[in-house]
Amino acid sequence: MTKPNHHIFADGRLERHEDTLRIDLLDGGKKHLPVESIDTLYLHGQIEFNTRALGLLNDHGVPIHVFGWNDYYNGSYLPKRSQTSGNTVVEQVLAYDDHARRMPIARDIISASIHNMRVNVRYYDGRQGSFGGAVDRLADLKEQVAEIDDIQELRGTEATARKVYYRCFDEILRDPFELTRREYNPPTNEANALISFLNGMVYATCVSAIRKTALDPTIGYVHEPGERRYTLSLDIADIFKPILADRVAFRVINRQQLGVDEFESELDGCLLTESGRKTVLEEFEQTLDETVEHPRLKRKVSYKTLVQTDVYSLKKHVLTGEPYRPTERWW
């Protein structure tokens, strides 16, 4: 059974207390966390921790994702790998460096991403608006991907698909929410703030999934390796943003679980309040735990497992040439 994630919003200090974790809160309270039952720890408050706490988390293979001021994703503390393979990393780099190996992987990722966008739009076509033109345009763009042999052109096609996709959001989202256009760093309105927050959660989920393999998260195939981001996580996140981030956003807004009063405007943009983040994260975690019947595995798997399955499929492809099967929503 998959262990749950745990989110901490309080301010305080994370300590090791015997063989478990304890949070000493600034208001004098204490809270104990059984480390053996946590998959991933998310810190949303101002939390201090020392090497003893990190050592315990490391022993249990629990990564920490830190969301700093205004809950922007700041970075991760990743424990030692449960799997270590120099051969895997070498093959991963060789696949990146070989155009003939890199492009099929990149095309598969973008194709799956566009497919999942199209499934969302097709679902709402006739329910929230008329999106037949967008559905057809996304289908055309997906077909074009198969013929592209240049990474910059491929990224340009994906960017075009996202513009087509995001133009549908104003009709999908309940009033008074509107996207107008995708803006971040900082997000300028409530819909942008919600999507940015959820995209950060999807990215962190992918970081955790990759860490459970011997793959290096800094070596991606669509995004270029950089000094300050895990580019393979960005690649995998593009597949799952429509499935996880966008569907959760549609749900919490259209079911009126979240209102505009759950956001606050600052000088540098629009942000979710703490209560708003808690509402969104509860829905996000429930979605990760939902299961679907997997046609290839012949069993029910959770959405969190689907992310892990994608990463393992990529690893097998890099090592053995077995076909890479990124998740294209079938349910």
N, C-alpha and C positions, 0 to 999 in steps of 0.2 A: 504494500500500500504506500502511495506517495505521501511523504510527510508534508505538513502545511508550511507556508511561509509565515513569518511573524513581522509585524510592523510596530515600531515604537515612535510615538509622537511626543512623549514627555521629554522634558529637559532633565538632565542629571548625569549620573556616572554609571557606566557598565562595569561591574566587578565580577571576578571569579569568586564564588563562595562554595568552598569544598569542591564538589564535582558538578556544580551547576552554575548558572549565571544569575546575578542579582543586579537589579537597577536601583540605585540609590537616588531617589527623586529629590529635586531641589526643595520641595515642600516638606521634606522629612520622611515621606513614605518610602516603602520598599516593595519591590515586586520581584518574584523569582521566576526564572524561565528554565524549564528543563531542556538543556541544550540538545539532548539526544533525540528530541521530538521535533526539531526545527530543520526545515530544508534550507531556507535562506532568511537572513535577517535584514530588514530594511530600517534604516535610521532616518526619521523625518524631523526629529527634534535636535536640540543642541546636546549631543551626548559625548562625554569624555570616556575613554577606555584605555587600559594599559596592556602591557605585553602578556600578563597572566590571563586576562580575558581573551586576548587574541590567540594565545596558545591553546586554550580550551576549545575555542571555535575551530582552530586549525586541526586539533585532534579528532574532531567530529566532522570535519569536512564542510563546515558551514560558512558560506561566503557572506560578506557584509556589503550592502549597497548603501551609499551615503547620499542623502538628498539634503543639500545645504540650504543656505538662505533662500527664502521664497520657494523652497522645495524643488529647485533645479537639481538635476542629477549631477553630483560632484565627482563621483568615482567609486571604486570598489576595492575592498580588501579580499583577495582571493586566497584561500588556503592552498596548501600543497596539493598537487594533483593526485587524484586517486589512480590515474593512469599516466604513465610517462613513457614516451616512445620517441627517441631521436629519429627513427626511421619515418614515423608519421609526419613530424615537422619538416623533415627534408623533402618528403614527397609533396607536402602541402606547398612548400616554397617552389619546388620544381613545377608544380601545376600552375602556380601564379606566374612564373617566369616564362612558361611556354605558351605562346599565343594559341596554339592549336588545342591545348588542354584548358586554358583559362576561359576562352570564349564560350564553349558549350556550358560550363558551369554558370557563367554570368547570364547567358541566355535563359537557362532553366530558372534561375532565381527571378529574373525580371518577368518572364512568362508567367510564373506562378503568382507573382505580385499583381500583375495586371488581371489575371484570371480572377483572383480574389476580390479585387476592386469591382470587376464586372458582375460577379455574383451578388455583391451587396446592392449595386444599382438595379440589377434585374429584380431583386426581391422587392424593392420599393417602387418599381415601375407599376403604375396603376394604383398603388396604395397611397403614396404621398405626393405623387406627381406623375408626369409623363416623361420617361427617360429613355424612350426607344432609340433616339438618336445617339445618346451617350453609350447605351449598350452596344449598338452597332459599331460606333467609333472605337470603343475599347476592344471589341473583337478584331477589328482591322489592325489595331496597333499590336495586339498579341501575335497575329499572323506575321506582321512585319518583323517581329523579333527574330523569327527563325532564319531570316535572310541577312541579318546584320552581322558584320564581321569586324566591327570597330568598336572598342569599348566606350569611346566618347559618344558615338552615335547611339549606342545602346542606352547609355545614361540619358541622352536627350529624348529618346523615345519614351523612357520611363517617366521623365519629367512631364512630357506632353500628356501621357495617360493620367498622371496625378492631377493636372489642371482640368482635364475633362471630368474626372471623378469628383474633385472638390467643388466644381460648379453645381453639382447636384445637391450639395449639402443644405443649401438654404431652403430647399423645398422639403427635404427629408426631415429636418429639425423643426420641432415645435416652436412657434413664436413665443417669446421675442428673440430666441436664439437665431443667429445668422453667422455664417462664416465669411461671407463677402469674398475674401481671398485668404489663402493660407499665409499667415504671418507669425513669426516666432522670433525669439531673441530681441525684444520680448514679445509675447503674444499680446495683441491689441484689443481683443474682446473675449467674451466668455467662451464661445465655441473654440477659438484658437487656444485659449488657456487650457481647456479640458483636453483637447487633442494632444497638445504638447506634453501635458502631464502623463496621459496614458501611453503616448509613444515612449516616454522615458521608462515607464514600467515594462513595456514590451522589450525594450533594449536591455534592461537589467535582467529580465527573464532569460533572454538569449545568452547573455554573459554567463549566467549560472549554468545553463545547459551545455555550453561549449566547454566550460571548466571541468565537466564530468567526463570529458574525452581527452585524448592526447593532442587534439588540435590546438593550434596557437590562435587566440582570438584577435591578434593584431594583423593577421594575414587574410585579407578578404579577396574577392574576385570581381565584384562590381565596384566597390569603393577602393580607392588607393590607400595603401598603408600610410598611417600618419603617426605623429608622436603623441597625440593626446586622445586617441580614441581607439576602440576595438573595432576594426573595420569588418571583421567577419561577423561580429554581432550586428553591425549595421546592415549587412547583407541579409542575414536570417530575419532580422526584425522587419525588413521590407515585405517579406512574405506574410508575416503574421500581424502587421498593423491593421489591415482590413478585417481580419478574423477576430482579433482581440480588442485593439484600441477603438476602432471605429464602431464596431457593433456594440461595445459597452457604452460608448458615447451616445449612440442613437437610443439605446435602451433607457439610460438614466434620465435623458432629456425628455423623450417622448412618453415615458411612463410617469413623468413628473416626480421622479425621485430626487431631482436636482433642479433648483430654481436659480434665477439670476441673483437672489440674495445670498447665495453660497459663493459668491465671488467678490473680490475687492479690487478696486483700481488703485494702483500706486503710480508714482511719477514715472516708473519704468515699465508700465504695462498693467495687464489684468491678470489676477491670480485667483486660484481657488482658496477659500478659507480652510481652516483646519477641519471643521465639520464637513465641508464639501469634499475634501480629500478623503475623509473617512468613509463617506457614502460611496464615493467612486471606487475606493479600494475594496470595500466589501463586495461590490458587484464584480470587480475585476477578479478577485480571488475565487468567488463562486464560479465564474466563467472558466478559470483555469482548472477547476475541479470537475466541471461538467464532462460527461463522456459521450463518445460517438462510436458507432460500430465501424471498425476499420476494415475495408474490403480486402486489403492485402494481408493484414495480420490475423484476420478472422476472429477478432475479439474486440471488446469495448476498450477504448483508451481515452484518457483525459486530454484536454487541450494542452496541459503542461507536458504530457507525454508526447504529444504530436510535435512540439518544439524539439524535444530530445530526439525523437525519431528522425527528424530532418537532419540534425547534426550528425547522428550516427550514419545516416545514409550518405552524407557528404564524405565522411571519413572513409567509409568502405569504397566509395568511388575513387577517392584520391589514392588509396592503397592498392585496390584490385581492379579498377576500371569498371566495377559493377555500376549499372545505371544509377544516377543520382535522381531521387524522387522527392523533390520539394512538395510541400503540401499544397494541393489545389483543392479548394473546398468542394466536396461532393455532396454534402448533407444539407 
